[in-house]
Amino acid sequence: MLNPEDLYLANIKILDDPRMHGLTLVIALSSPQDAGSTAGQLGQVLLSELKNIEIVEFDSDQLHNYRARRPFVHYEKDHFENPQYPQLKLYAVEDSLDQPFLLLTGAEPDLQWQRFQKALLGIVRRLQPSLIVLVSAYPMPVPHTRPFPVTAHGSRKDLIRGISPWKPTADMHATITNLLEVLFTDNGYDTVGFGVNIPQYISEADLPQGTLTALEHVGMAAHLSLPTDDLREAARHVHGQINDQVKQNPEIGRMITTMEENYDENYRTSDIAIPLSRRDANNIPSRDEIGALFERFLDEH
């Protein structure tokens, strides 16, 4: 394996500043598996609304496959401009009350995952964070009209207790966020992860409701004052847009009503995060069924 330290450029002066040591580290990476763009939006919100300074920049040319995740470029009348490549950076951030914390955000690497993990572990050993909070999101059979459930996990049992009664056993395709939780837990660091359950039929859209849910859990776990006002307003707007579409299509409305009934029943039995495989398959519509209805509705309007 090549030297992991060659994967990034660091501001050594800030990295070795004692004030950067012992802080909370929040990890929120965008990826194709980031339902509702939850983690990606969380990073963008924090950087746009809070004071921050870049500490580490990872080498995009080594970590990203541009043919799989092509950069964006703007066309202005008669020329191209402003190319935007995927980035992955570590920042020092101050919350709304000037409490410092660390934020790793940007695009999940496509390549060299094991080398990237070793590189990040080396950085973490220098910074010695007091808590590592990891944000993710998954498409689940929950309605958009109810609070989004959260699946909590990690080594800090006091921070995950009571959040999710769902305790499944399963094998699944990993994201780099999953692997980082294992890595840091195995190396003795305190970890807590929050996986927001996003309505599966709209999980490919940008949903501020999911980011708001994640942000609230991160703030509570890390005792940080994080910006939520703009997200709340955006969430209300998107919620209204979805409801307007549902009202115009009774078939979609009936499917969501069924999901609401199952959600409410599972909530009463303290099993709100119960997986789809354990529910009545004849009563719960699939993501494809509801998605097809939405597509048909949009085509007709």
C-alpha positions as CSV (number, residue, x, y, z in Angstrom):
1,M,0.0,0.0,0.0
2,L,1.2,3.5,-0.9
3,N,1.9,6.0,1.9
4,P,-1.6,7.1,3.3
5,E,-0.2,10.5,4.2
6,D,0.3,11.3,0.5
7,L,-3.5,11.3,0.1
8,Y,-3.9,14.7,1.6
9,L,-2.5,18.2,2.2
10,A,-2.8,19.6,5.7
11,N,-2.4,22.9,7.4
12,I,0.0,21.6,9.9
13,K,-0.1,24.7,12.1
14,I,-3.9,24.3,12.6
15,L,-3.7,20.5,12.8
16,D,-1.3,20.6,15.7
17,D,-3.0,23.5,17.4
18,P,-3.9,22.2,20.9
19,R,-7.3,24.0,20.6
20,M,-8.2,21.5,17.8
21,H,-7.6,18.5,20.0
22,G,-10.3,16.7,22.0
23,L,-13.2,18.2,19.9
24,T,-16.2,16.4,18.5
25,L,-15.7,15.2,14.9
26,V,-18.8,15.1,12.7
27,I,-18.6,13.0,9.5
28,A,-21.2,13.7,6.8
29,L,-20.3,12.4,3.3
30,S,-22.4,12.6,0.2
31,S,-22.8,9.4,-1.9
32,P,-25.2,7.6,-4.2
33,Q,-26.5,5.8,-1.1
34,D,-27.2,9.1,0.7
35,A,-31.0,9.0,0.7
36,G,-32.6,12.4,0.5
37,S,-29.1,13.9,0.1
38,T,-29.2,14.0,3.9
39,A,-25.5,13.9,4.8
40,G,-24.4,15.9,1.8
41,Q,-26.9,18.7,2.7
42,L,-25.9,18.6,6.3
43,G,-22.3,19.4,5.4
44,Q,-23.3,22.2,3.1
45,V,-25.6,23.8,5.7
46,L,-22.9,23.8,8.4
47,L,-20.3,25.3,6.0
48,S,-22.6,27.9,4.6
49,E,-24.0,29.1,8.0
50,L,-21.2,28.7,10.5
51,K,-17.6,30.1,10.7
52,N,-15.1,27.5,9.4
53,I,-11.5,27.1,8.3
54,E,-10.1,24.3,6.1
55,I,-7.6,22.0,7.8
56,V,-7.1,19.1,5.5
57,E,-7.9,18.6,1.8
58,F,-7.9,15.0,0.3
59,D,-6.6,14.4,-3.2
60,S,-9.6,14.1,-5.5
61,D,-7.6,12.8,-8.4
62,Q,-6.6,9.8,-6.3
63,L,-9.9,9.2,-4.5
64,H,-12.6,9.9,-7.2
65,N,-13.5,8.2,-10.4
66,Y,-14.5,11.2,-12.6
67,R,-16.1,8.9,-15.2
68,A,-18.4,7.5,-12.6
69,R,-19.0,10.8,-10.8
70,R,-18.5,13.4,-13.5
71,P,-17.6,17.0,-12.5
72,F,-20.1,19.7,-13.3
73,V,-19.4,22.6,-15.6
74,H,-21.4,25.7,-16.4
75,Y,-22.1,26.8,-20.0
76,E,-22.5,30.6,-20.3
77,K,-23.8,31.6,-23.8
78,D,-20.7,30.8,-25.8
79,H,-18.2,29.3,-23.4
80,F,-17.8,26.8,-20.5
81,E,-16.7,28.0,-17.0
82,N,-16.6,27.2,-13.3
83,P,-15.8,23.5,-13.3
84,Q,-16.7,21.8,-10.0
85,Y,-14.8,18.7,-9.0
86,P,-15.8,16.5,-6.1
87,Q,-14.1,17.5,-2.9
88,L,-13.4,15.9,0.5
89,K,-12.1,18.2,3.3
90,L,-11.8,18.4,7.0
91,Y,-12.8,21.7,8.6
92,A,-12.6,23.4,12.0
93,V,-16.1,24.9,12.6
94,E,-17.7,27.0,15.3
95,D,-21.3,26.5,16.2
96,S,-23.8,29.3,16.9
97,L,-22.4,29.7,20.4
98,D,-18.8,29.7,19.2
99,Q,-18.2,26.2,20.4
100,P,-15.6,24.5,18.1
101,F,-15.9,21.1,16.5
102,L,-14.5,19.3,13.5
103,L,-16.3,18.5,10.3
104,L,-15.3,16.0,7.6
105,T,-17.6,16.5,4.6
106,G,-17.7,16.2,0.8
107,A,-17.9,13.3,-1.6
108,E,-17.4,9.7,-0.5
109,P,-14.3,8.3,-2.1
110,D,-14.7,6.0,-5.1
111,L,-11.3,4.5,-4.8
112,Q,-8.5,3.5,-2.3
113,W,-10.9,3.0,0.6
114,Q,-8.4,1.1,2.8
115,R,-5.7,3.7,2.2
116,F,-8.1,6.5,2.9
117,Q,-9.1,4.9,6.2
118,K,-5.5,4.7,7.3
119,A,-4.9,8.3,6.3
120,L,-8.0,9.5,8.3
121,L,-7.0,7.3,11.3
122,G,-3.6,9.0,11.3
123,I,-5.3,12.4,11.4
124,V,-7.7,11.3,14.1
125,R,-4.8,10.1,16.2
126,R,-3.3,13.6,16.0
127,L,-6.5,15.3,16.9
128,Q,-7.8,12.8,19.5
129,P,-11.5,13.7,19.1
130,S,-13.7,13.2,22.2
131,L,-16.6,11.9,20.1
132,I,-17.0,10.9,16.5
133,V,-20.5,11.4,15.1
134,L,-21.4,9.8,11.7
135,V,-24.4,10.8,9.6
136,S,-26.1,8.6,7.1
137,A,-29.5,8.0,5.6
138,Y,-31.4,5.0,4.1
139,P,-34.6,4.6,2.1
140,M,-37.2,3.0,4.2
141,P,-41.0,2.3,4.1
142,V,-42.1,5.3,6.1
143,P,-44.5,8.1,5.1
144,H,-43.4,11.7,4.5
145,T,-46.3,12.8,6.8
146,R,-44.7,11.4,9.9
147,P,-41.4,12.3,11.8
148,F,-38.6,10.4,10.1
149,P,-37.3,7.6,12.3
150,V,-33.6,7.4,13.1
151,T,-31.5,4.2,13.4
152,A,-28.8,4.9,16.0
153,H,-25.6,2.8,16.4
154,G,-22.1,3.0,17.7
155,S,-20.0,2.5,20.8
156,R,-21.6,5.2,23.0
157,K,-24.6,3.2,24.2
158,D,-25.8,6.1,26.3
159,L,-26.2,8.3,23.2
160,I,-28.2,5.7,21.2
161,R,-30.4,4.3,24.0
162,G,-34.1,4.8,23.3
163,I,-33.7,6.3,19.8
164,S,-34.4,3.2,17.8
165,P,-36.0,0.0,19.1
166,W,-35.0,-1.8,15.8
167,K,-32.1,-4.1,16.5
168,P,-31.7,-6.1,13.3
169,T,-29.0,-8.5,12.2
170,A,-28.1,-8.2,8.5
171,D,-25.4,-8.3,6.0
172,M,-25.3,-5.2,3.7
173,H,-23.2,-3.4,1.2
174,A,-21.0,-0.9,3.1
175,T,-20.5,2.8,2.7
176,I,-17.2,4.3,3.7
177,T,-19.1,5.9,6.7
178,N,-20.0,2.4,7.9
179,L,-16.4,1.3,7.6
180,L,-15.1,4.4,9.4
181,E,-17.4,3.7,12.4
182,V,-15.9,0.2,12.6
183,L,-12.4,1.5,12.3
184,F,-12.7,4.2,15.0
185,T,-14.6,2.0,17.4
186,D,-12.0,-0.8,17.0
187,N,-9.3,1.8,17.8
188,G,-10.9,2.9,21.0
189,Y,-12.7,6.1,20.0
190,D,-16.2,7.0,21.1
191,T,-18.6,6.7,18.2
192,V,-22.3,7.4,17.5
193,G,-24.0,7.1,14.2
194,F,-27.4,8.4,13.1
195,G,-29.1,6.8,10.1
196,V,-32.2,8.8,9.1
197,N,-35.0,6.7,7.6
198,I,-36.1,8.5,4.5
199,P,-39.4,7.7,2.7
200,Q,-38.4,5.3,0.0
201,Y,-40.7,6.7,-2.7
202,I,-39.0,10.1,-2.6
203,S,-35.5,9.1,-1.4
204,E,-33.8,10.3,-4.6
205,A,-35.0,13.9,-4.1
206,D,-33.2,16.5,-1.9
207,L,-35.2,16.4,1.4
208,P,-34.5,19.1,4.0
209,Q,-36.6,17.1,6.4
210,G,-34.0,14.4,6.6
211,T,-31.1,16.8,7.0
212,L,-33.1,18.7,9.8
213,T,-33.6,15.4,11.6
214,A,-29.9,14.5,11.3
215,L,-28.8,17.9,12.4
216,E,-31.0,17.8,15.5
217,H,-29.6,14.4,16.6
218,V,-26.0,15.6,15.9
219,G,-26.6,18.7,18.0
220,M,-28.1,16.7,20.9
221,A,-25.3,14.1,20.9
222,A,-22.4,16.6,20.7
223,H,-24.0,19.4,22.7
224,L,-23.7,21.8,19.8
225,S,-25.9,24.7,18.8
226,L,-26.5,24.1,15.0
227,P,-28.5,26.2,12.5
228,T,-31.9,24.8,11.8
229,D,-34.2,27.8,11.0
230,D,-33.7,27.8,7.2
231,L,-34.0,24.0,7.1
232,R,-37.3,24.1,9.0
233,E,-38.6,26.6,6.5
234,A,-37.4,24.6,3.5
235,A,-38.8,21.4,5.0
236,R,-42.3,23.0,5.4
237,H,-42.1,24.2,1.8
238,V,-41.1,20.7,0.4
239,H,-43.7,19.0,2.6
240,G,-46.4,21.3,1.2
241,Q,-45.3,20.5,-2.4
242,I,-45.5,16.8,-1.8
243,N,-48.9,17.1,-0.2
244,D,-50.2,19.1,-3.1
245,Q,-49.2,16.3,-5.5
246,V,-50.7,13.6,-3.3
247,K,-54.0,15.5,-3.1
248,Q,-54.3,15.4,-6.8
249,N,-53.8,11.7,-7.1
250,P,-56.2,9.5,-4.9
251,E,-54.2,6.3,-5.7
252,I,-51.0,7.8,-4.2
253,G,-53.0,9.1,-1.3
254,R,-54.4,5.6,-0.5
255,M,-50.9,4.1,-0.6
256,I,-49.5,6.7,1.8
257,T,-52.5,6.3,4.1
258,T,-51.6,2.6,4.3
259,M,-48.1,3.5,5.2
260,E,-49.3,6.0,7.9
261,E,-51.5,3.3,9.5
262,N,-48.5,0.9,9.6
263,Y,-46.3,3.6,11.0
264,D,-48.7,4.5,13.7
265,E,-49.3,0.9,14.7
266,N,-45.6,0.3,14.8
267,Y,-45.1,3.4,16.9
268,R,-47.7,2.2,19.4
269,T,-45.9,-1.2,19.7
270,S,-42.5,0.6,20.0
271,D,-41.3,-1.0,16.7
272,I,-41.3,2.1,14.5
273,A,-38.1,1.0,12.6
274,I,-39.4,-2.5,11.8
275,P,-38.0,-3.6,8.5
276,L,-40.2,-4.1,5.4
277,S,-39.6,-7.8,5.3
278,R,-41.4,-8.3,8.7
279,R,-44.5,-6.3,7.6
280,D,-47.5,-7.4,5.6
281,A,-46.3,-7.3,2.0
282,N,-49.9,-7.1,0.8
283,N,-50.6,-3.9,2.6
284,I,-47.5,-1.8,2.1
285,P,-46.8,-0.4,-1.4
286,S,-43.3,-0.8,-2.7
287,R,-41.0,2.1,-3.6
288,D,-41.3,1.2,-7.3
289,E,-45.1,1.2,-7.1
290,I,-45.3,4.7,-5.5
291,G,-42.5,6.0,-7.6
292,A,-44.3,4.9,-10.8
293,L,-47.5,6.6,-9.6
294,F,-45.6,9.9,-9.0
295,E,-43.9,9.7,-12.4
296,R,-47.3,9.1,-14.1
297,F,-48.8,12.0,-12.2
298,L,-46.0,14.4,-13.1
299,D,-46.2,13.3,-16.8
300,E,-49.9,14.1,-16.8
301,H,-49.5,17.5,-15.2
